[in-house]
């Protein structure tokens, strides 16, 4: 039986500008500027952070020692999110959410947070030092930065079953959720000299399974940090996706993955399509398949482990039908309420049917397609080559978070969420998970909380030892369970007394 799915996205934003063009300094300015604006100075608690633990039961198998940057700008927001500097990028880690649509809302709220952070930081900078943020995944110079998804999964599912079941989805889903890329920038990606790719991230993957996230990236990541009760749960850390400007793409990406994980918990791996014989080759091959928009190109196929030829569309179609069987059996309530499940499956099906029959009908929902149409149209009007810097500028401008500059805002992308709701989610936590308890605590008792992380809060009342409040179950700490507690606790001491009473 599937566990209730808790999910969320963490996004490293591309950054340019800043004093002396230093990305680390610029990223720090972004985080600290928003922390001042939001009056949030609560540090991150690194206790329990173990990026070296491998879901396969291995330790110490990273090629490069994990860097836990404890001295960089790092704060916790009143909506339950984390905002910090990850290497040379500002990262917004959205709070835990109960459904794919809610997780999409808090991902979009992250765009608003970063836009406000950029505005606040630039007020103190000279014109030549102004910072610009991009919601994308590569800098065109051989560097990729991540948009990572996280899903709560039952610990009872062997990790090998997750790998076998989810590989078909992870190599093929870029057909619908890739954000598009002009050319290539890695040795592997440039072998076939692509003019355009469906995904920004796919050419950077080099292994099938592994623990790395910045070097030798695997299609399936094995980091085993559940940020919850490790005897009951695991957190599947998915690193192979792109950052989406399309709300529909984000929603269906999260929802389809959550549904398939729930189906795995219900049915086991035998109901899933056979994985590719060479998943790394498949993810790169499918990324360069432009047959959907160029009739002169042939559809890309990979061989699965049973020797059958599979296209990215065929994989996604089979997975949609598997998800539908799971819904027919259970209702899909482990992932979302029925109305949201219906919207999810309708949109997933529409993307699949549209990309096969008439891509123009889904260009308002698929990022790579919306961007491709812009680039190809400009190229034709101005008689440019695919290597033109003007096309590269268009490709980047698609991801600019400034509404007046973003080409994604001009692409007519279908909106699922209102700007009012997105801006409210900048400050208010989701009501459906423990993020509510974290966010409300940060909002109500900012001077008494000395540190916070995903599974605990540390209070300092100033007259004794620190008080750690554990939150090991992501499904508890909700508004329904704790709102009355907060209303009866005007001070942090009152809250702790009631929790300990």
C-alpha positions in Angstrom: 0.0 0.0 0.0 1.4 3.4 -1.0 2.4 5.9 1.7 1.0 9.4 1.4 3.2 11.3 -1.0 5.1 14.3 0.4 7.0 16.2 -2.2 8.8 19.4 -3.1 11.4 21.0 -5.4 14.8 22.6 -4.7 16.1 24.9 -7.4 19.5 26.5 -7.9 19.1 29.7 -9.9 21.5 30.8 -12.6 23.2 34.1 -11.6 25.1 36.8 -13.5 26.5 40.2 -12.4 27.4 41.2 -8.9 30.5 42.9 -7.6 33.5 41.8 -9.6 31.3 39.2 -11.3 31.8 36.9 -8.3 28.9 34.4 -8.3 29.4 33.3 -4.7 29.4 36.9 -3.5 26.4 37.7 -5.7 24.5 34.7 -4.4 25.2 35.7 -0.8 23.9 39.2 -1.5 20.7 37.7 -2.9 20.1 35.5 0.2 21.0 38.2 2.7 19.0 40.8 0.9 15.8 38.7 1.1 16.6 37.7 4.7 16.6 41.4 5.7 13.4 42.0 3.7 11.6 39.1 5.3 13.1 39.7 8.7 14.4 36.2 8.8 17.8 35.4 10.3 17.3 31.9 11.5 20.3 29.8 10.7 20.1 26.3 9.2 20.7 23.4 11.6 23.2 21.0 10.0 22.8 18.3 12.6 21.8 15.1 10.9 23.0 16.2 7.4 24.7 13.2 5.9 25.0 13.5 2.1 27.5 10.6 2.1 24.9 7.9 3.1 24.0 5.7 0.1 20.6 4.1 -0.3 22.4 0.9 -1.4 23.8 0.6 2.1 27.2 1.9 1.2 29.2 4.7 2.9 32.2 6.7 1.7 31.7 5.9 -2.0 31.6 9.4 -3.3 34.4 10.2 -5.7 34.6 13.7 -4.2 34.0 14.5 -0.5 30.6 16.1 0.0 30.9 19.8 0.9 28.5 20.9 3.6 28.9 24.7 3.4 28.0 25.8 6.9 29.4 29.3 6.7 27.5 30.6 3.6 24.3 32.7 3.7 21.5 30.4 4.8 18.1 31.2 6.3 14.6 29.7 6.9 11.5 31.5 5.7 8.0 31.9 7.2 6.6 29.7 4.4 8.7 26.8 5.6 11.2 27.0 2.8 15.0 27.3 3.0 17.0 30.0 1.1 20.7 29.6 0.9 23.9 29.6 -1.2 24.7 26.3 -2.7 28.2 26.4 -4.1 28.0 29.4 -6.5 24.2 29.6 -6.8 21.3 30.9 -4.7 19.0 28.0 -4.0 15.4 28.1 -3.0 14.3 24.8 -1.4 10.5 24.8 -1.2 8.7 23.5 1.8 7.3 20.0 1.9 3.9 19.8 0.2 1.1 17.2 0.2 0.0 17.3 -3.4 1.7 18.0 -6.8 -0.4 21.2 -7.3 0.5 22.5 -3.9 4.2 21.7 -4.6 3.8 23.6 -7.9 2.4 26.6 -6.0 5.4 26.7 -3.7 7.8 26.3 -6.6 6.2 29.3 -8.3 6.3 31.2 -5.0 10.1 30.5 -5.1 10.2 32.5 -8.3 8.6 35.4 -6.5 11.0 35.1 -3.6 14.0 35.2 -5.9 12.5 38.2 -7.9 12.0 40.1 -4.6 15.5 39.1 -3.5 17.0 40.3 -6.7 15.2 43.6 -6.4 16.3 44.1 -2.8 19.9 43.2 -3.6 20.2 45.5 -6.6 19.0 48.5 -4.6 22.4 48.6 -2.9 24.5 47.9 -6.0 25.9 50.2 -8.7 24.4 49.9 -12.2 27.4 47.9 -13.4 27.1 45.4 -10.6 23.4 44.7 -11.0 22.5 41.0 -10.5 20.2 39.0 -12.8 18.7 35.6 -11.9 17.6 32.8 -14.3 15.5 29.8 -13.6 17.5 27.5 -15.8 20.1 24.6 -15.5 23.3 25.4 -17.4 25.5 28.4 -18.2 26.5 27.3 -21.7 30.1 26.9 -20.6 30.0 23.3 -19.4 28.5 23.9 -16.0 25.1 22.5 -14.9 23.2 23.3 -11.7 20.3 21.4 -10.4 16.5 21.4 -10.0 16.0 18.5 -7.6 12.7 16.9 -6.7 12.0 15.0 -3.5 9.4 12.3 -2.9 8.5 10.4 0.3 8.6 6.7 -0.4 8.1 3.7 1.9 11.3 2.2 3.3 9.8 -1.2 2.6 10.5 -0.8 -1.2 14.0 -2.1 -2.0 16.0 0.6 -3.7 16.8 -1.7 -6.6 13.1 -1.9 -7.3 12.9 1.9 -7.5 15.8 1.9 -10.0 14.3 -0.7 -12.2 10.8 0.8 -12.1 11.6 4.5 -12.5 14.4 4.4 -15.1 11.9 4.3 -18.0 10.2 7.5 -16.7 13.4 9.3 -15.9 15.0 8.8 -19.3 11.8 9.6 -21.3 9.9 12.4 -19.3 12.0 15.1 -20.9 9.8 14.8 -23.9 7.1 16.6 -21.9 9.0 18.4 -19.1 12.4 19.4 -20.7 13.1 23.1 -20.7 15.0 23.1 -24.0 18.6 23.9 -24.9 20.4 25.5 -27.8 23.4 23.3 -28.9 25.5 21.3 -26.5 28.3 22.0 -24.1 29.8 18.6 -23.0 32.0 16.3 -24.9 29.3 13.6 -24.8 26.6 16.0 -25.9 28.5 17.4 -28.8 29.3 14.1 -30.4 26.3 14.3 -32.7 26.4 18.1 -32.9 22.8 18.8 -31.9 21.3 22.2 -32.9 18.8 22.0 -30.1 18.0 19.6 -27.2 14.8 18.9 -25.3 16.6 19.0 -22.0 19.2 21.2 -20.4 20.4 18.5 -18.0 20.4 15.2 -20.0 23.9 15.5 -21.5 25.4 15.9 -18.1 24.5 12.4 -16.9 27.2 9.8 -16.9 26.1 6.9 -14.7 23.0 4.9 -14.1 23.0 4.9 -10.4 25.2 6.8 -7.9 25.6 9.2 -5.0 27.1 12.2 -6.8 25.1 15.3 -7.7 27.8 17.6 -9.2 30.3 15.1 -10.8 29.6 11.8 -12.6 25.9 12.6 -12.2 23.7 9.5 -12.1 20.2 9.1 -13.7 19.0 7.7 -10.3 20.6 9.3 -7.3 21.1 7.2 -4.2 21.4 9.8 -1.5 19.7 8.4 1.6 18.7 11.3 3.8 15.0 10.8 4.5 14.7 13.9 6.8 12.1 11.7 8.5 11.8 8.4 10.4 14.4 6.3 8.6 12.7 3.1 9.7 9.5 4.0 7.9 10.5 6.3 5.0 13.0 7.1 2.4 13.3 10.3 0.4 13.8 9.7 -3.3 16.1 12.6 -4.4 15.6 13.1 -8.1 18.3 15.1 -9.9 17.6 14.4 -13.6 14.9 17.0 -14.2 14.9 20.6 -15.6 13.7 23.8 -14.1 10.4 24.6 -15.7 8.9 28.0 -16.4 5.6 26.2 -17.4 3.4 25.6 -14.4 1.7 22.7 -16.2 5.0 21.0 -16.9 6.0 21.4 -13.2 2.6 20.0 -12.1 2.6 17.0 -14.4 6.3 16.3 -13.8 5.7 16.1 -10.0 2.3 14.4 -10.3 3.4 11.7 -12.8 6.4 10.8 -10.8 4.5 10.7 -7.5 1.8 8.5 -9.1 4.4 6.1 -10.5 6.1 5.8 -7.1 2.7 5.1 -5.5 2.0 2.5 -8.2 5.4 0.9 -7.5 4.4 0.6 -3.8 1.1 -0.9 -4.8 2.1 -3.2 -7.6 5.8 -3.8 -7.3 8.3 -3.3 -10.2 7.0 -6.1 -12.5 4.1 -4.0 -13.9 6.5 -1.3 -15.1 7.9 -1.2 -18.7 11.3 -2.8 -19.2 14.1 -0.3 -18.6 16.6 0.7 -21.3 19.6 -1.5 -21.8 21.8 1.6 -21.6 19.9 4.3 -19.6 22.7 6.9 -20.0 22.7 6.6 -23.7 18.8 6.7 -23.7 18.5 9.9 -21.7 21.0 11.6 -24.1 19.4 10.1 -27.2 15.9 11.2 -26.3 17.2 14.7 -25.4 18.3 15.1 -29.0 15.1 13.7 -30.6 13.6 16.6 -32.6 11.5 14.4 -34.8 8.5 15.9 -33.0 9.1 19.3 -34.7 11.3 18.3 -37.6 9.8 15.9 -40.1 13.2 15.3 -41.7 14.4 13.6 -38.6 13.6 10.0 -37.5 12.2 9.2 -34.1 14.9 8.1 -31.6 14.6 4.6 -30.2 16.5 2.7 -27.5 16.4 -1.0 -26.9 15.0 -2.1 -23.6 16.2 -5.1 -21.5 13.7 -7.3 -23.4 15.2 -6.3 -26.8 12.2 -4.2 -27.8 12.6 -0.7 -29.4 11.2 2.1 -27.2 10.7 5.7 -28.0 10.3 8.4 -25.3 6.6 8.7 -26.3 6.0 5.0 -26.1 7.5 4.9 -22.6 5.4 7.8 -21.4 2.3 6.3 -22.9 2.8 3.0 -21.2 3.5 4.8 -17.9 0.3 6.9 -18.2 -1.7 3.7 -18.6 0.0 2.2 -15.6 -0.8 5.2 -13.5 -4.4 5.0 -14.7 -4.6 1.4 -13.6 -3.3 2.4 -10.2 -5.9 5.2 -10.0 -8.7 2.8 -11.0 -7.7 0.5 -8.2 -7.0 3.0 -5.4 -8.4 6.4 -6.5 -4.9 7.8 -6.2 -5.6 9.4 -2.8 -2.0 8.7 -1.7 -1.0 11.4 -4.2 -3.9 13.9 -4.3 -7.6 14.4 -4.0 -9.7 13.0 -6.9 -10.3 16.4 -8.5 -6.5 17.1 -8.7 -5.9 13.5 -9.9 -8.3 14.1 -12.7 -6.6 17.4 -13.7 -3.2 15.7 -13.6 -4.2 12.7 -15.8 -6.0 14.9 -18.2 -3.0 17.2 -18.6 -0.6 14.4 -18.9 -2.7 12.7 -21.6 -3.1 16.0 -23.4 0.6 16.6 -23.5 1.2 13.1 -24.9 -1.5 13.3 -27.5 -0.6 16.8 -28.5 3.1 16.2 -29.0 2.4 13.2 -31.2 -0.5 14.7 -33.3 0.1 18.4 -33.4 2.8 20.0 -31.2 1.4 23.5 -31.7 -1.5 22.5 -29.5 0.8 22.0 -26.4 3.4 24.7 -27.0 1.6 26.6 -24.2 2.5 23.9 -21.7 5.9 22.3 -22.8 8.9 24.5 -22.2 11.2 23.1 -24.8 8.6 23.4 -27.5 7.7 27.0 -26.5 11.3 28.0 -26.5 12.1 26.1 -29.8 9.3 28.0 -31.6 10.7 31.3 -30.5 14.3 30.5 -31.5 13.4 28.8 -34.8 11.1 31.7 -35.7 13.7 34.3 -35.0 16.4 32.3 -36.8 14.2 32.1 -39.9 13.2 35.8 -39.9 16.8 37.0 -39.6 18.5 34.2 -41.6 20.8 33.2 -38.7 22.8 30.0 -38.1 22.1 27.8 -35.1 25.3 29.0 -33.5 24.3 32.7 -33.6 24.9 34.5 -30.3 21.6 36.2 -30.8 19.8 32.8 -30.6 21.8 32.0 -27.5 20.6 35.2 -25.9 17.0 34.3 -26.7 17.5 30.9 -25.2 18.8 32.4 -21.9 16.2 35.2 -21.9 13.4 32.6 -21.8 14.4 31.9 -18.2 14.9 35.5 -16.9 12.7 35.8 -13.8 12.0 39.5 -14.4 8.5 39.7 -15.9 9.4 42.5 -18.2 12.4 40.6 -19.6 11.3 37.0 -19.5 10.5 35.5 -22.9 8.6 32.7 -21.1 6.2 35.4 -19.9 5.6 36.3 -23.6 5.2 32.7 -24.8 1.6 32.4 -23.7 2.2 29.6 -21.2 -0.9 28.2 -19.6 -1.2 29.3 -16.0 -2.6 27.0 -13.3 -2.1 29.4 -10.4 -2.9 33.0 -9.7 -0.3 35.6 -8.9 -2.2 36.5 -5.8 -1.9 32.9 -4.5 1.8 32.6 -5.5 2.7 35.8 -3.6 0.7 34.7 -0.6 2.7 31.5 -0.6 5.9 33.5 -0.3 5.0 34.1 3.3 2.5 31.5 4.3 3.4 27.8 4.8 1.5 24.9 3.3 -1.2 23.8 5.7 -0.9 20.1 4.8 2.5 19.0 6.2 5.0 19.7 9.0 6.1 22.8 7.0 3.1 24.5 8.6 4.6 24.0 12.1 8.0 25.2 10.9 6.8 28.2 9.1 4.4 29.4 11.8 7.1 28.9 14.5 9.5 31.0 12.5 6.8 33.7 12.0 5.6 33.8 15.6 8.8 33.2 17.6 11.7 34.4 15.4 13.8 35.6 18.4 13.5 32.3 20.3 14.4 30.0 17.4 18.2 29.6 17.1 18.2 27.0 14.3 15.9 24.9 12.1 16.0 22.2 9.5 13.6 19.8 7.8 13.0 17.5 10.8 13.5 19.7 13.9 13.4 23.2 15.4 15.9 24.4 18.0 14.5 26.9 20.6 16.7 29.1 22.9 14.6 30.7 25.6 17.7 32.4 27.0 17.6 30.9 30.5 18.8 27.3 30.2 19.6 24.6 27.7 18.5 24.6 24.1 15.2 22.8 23.3 15.0 20.7 20.2 11.5 19.9 18.9 11.7 16.9 16.5 9.4 16.6 13.5 10.1 13.1 12.2 6.8 12.6 10.5 6.3 14.9 7.5 2.5 14.3 7.6 2.2 15.7 11.1 2.6 19.3 12.2 -0.2 20.3 9.9 -2.5 23.3 10.3 -5.4 21.0 11.3 -3.2 19.5 14.1 -1.4 22.6 15.4 -3.4 25.8 14.7 -5.1 25.6 18.1 -1.8 25.0 19.7 -0.4 28.2 18.2 -3.4 30.2 19.2 -3.0 29.1 22.8 0.8 29.8 22.8 1.5 33.6 22.6 5.2 32.9 23.5 7.7 30.2 22.6 7.8 29.1 26.2 4.0 28.6 26.1 4.4 26.5 23.0 7.2 24.3 24.6 5.2 23.9 27.8 2.2 22.7 25.8 4.3 20.3 23.7 5.9 18.9 26.8 2.7 18.8 28.9 
